[in-house]
Amino acid sequence: MASFIHYLYDFATKRWLDGFFNAKSKEDIAEKPDRFRDFPTVEKENCIACGSCTASCPSPNAIKLIRDSDSEDAHGLVYPEINKAACIRCGFCSEVCPSEPKTLFCGENHFIHEDFNIIPSKRKYIVDDYLCIKCHKCQDNCEVGAINLVDNRMVVNQSKCISCGKCLDVCPVKGAMKGVYIANLEEQKEIIDLTVKTLEEYIESRYDDFKEIHDDKLFLAELKFNPLYEKSLEIINDEELVSDVLDKAINRLNIRLVIWDYDKCTNCQLCVGECPTGAIKVDDTSSVIRDPNKCLRCSICYQTCPFDVVSYYSAKFNIDIKDGEKVIHITVKESQLAKRRA
């Protein structure tokens, strides 16, 4: 009886109640080893909002980028939020996080080979050394240190690149930094061929409108962009890729035009032997004919002909926005070679 009363007394003491409700294991027993993969912890101040973590996560809805509300003094921080109900603690997000210091931590990281990048990307960023002026803006704005000067050339380290595109945005020289789509290469070539053929046929159909331009005068025309765009989508059903391929192809396209006026031809045949591809021949009626499909537009026939049968022009193109829609601006002028000849 006495022992029972003593037990009730001990149970009622504050010391026992504190020990019961605040029980803790010893730290040396509960301490996690380095190899243990816990749920990722987030240091949101370090995040550069590149999205590498969300792209690499194999579990749907386990991680997403969120943004704090803006204040009067600064924009809200963008950082990853972990959904523990979906997270499988694989650690990929921590492994690919490129920020220095890191934004995500979840235990010891696996070793990733330098030539392996698990971040999916449709584009590969490279520097065109011919156009690059080495202003270092791409290097200064790369938040993961993927661009460096190597042997006096700006080089993108593909194992570090996260394909954020900031280098492309800050490059002051058009075409020096290139975002190249690495898939559907044959289809991209097909779109470029379609573009060149379409623009070339249109220009040649307008020959009567510009054949008399001389002395730095220009012939200007416009062509709707959408018909070419729709045809290209039939080749590759990817709007982003098709727009990029067409923009690059059209904005740097320069077509030389070699056009013959057969009414002036005297069939002297001086041009026949000079043509390097055999595009100019004599037919069964002893008339000189030209095969446009074999022509290189090298201008040798233009320089050879003494009767002004051949006209030589240069056409340039660029894409612009007009009334909310893309249009192709076309500029045709007499070639510089024609001026030298005159």
TALIN-V535560 format. One line per field, one symbol per residue. phi: phi as a letter, one per 30 degrees, with the letter a starting at -180 (. if undefined). A space follows every 50 residues. Layout:
phi->???
This chain:
phi->.ddddddddddddddddddddcdbddddddddddddccddcccddddchd iddddcddceidbbdbbdddcdcadddcadcccddcdchdiedddcecdb dddcbajddddcddccbdddadbbcbcdddcdchdiddddcddbidcbdb hibdbcdddcdchdiddddcddcdjdccccdcchdddddddddddddddd dddddceddbdcdbhidbccbbbddeeddddddddbdbddddddddeddd dcdbcdccbccddddchdidddddddcidcbcddcicdbbcedcdchdid ddddddchdccbbbbbbacbcbhibdbcdbbcbddddddddd
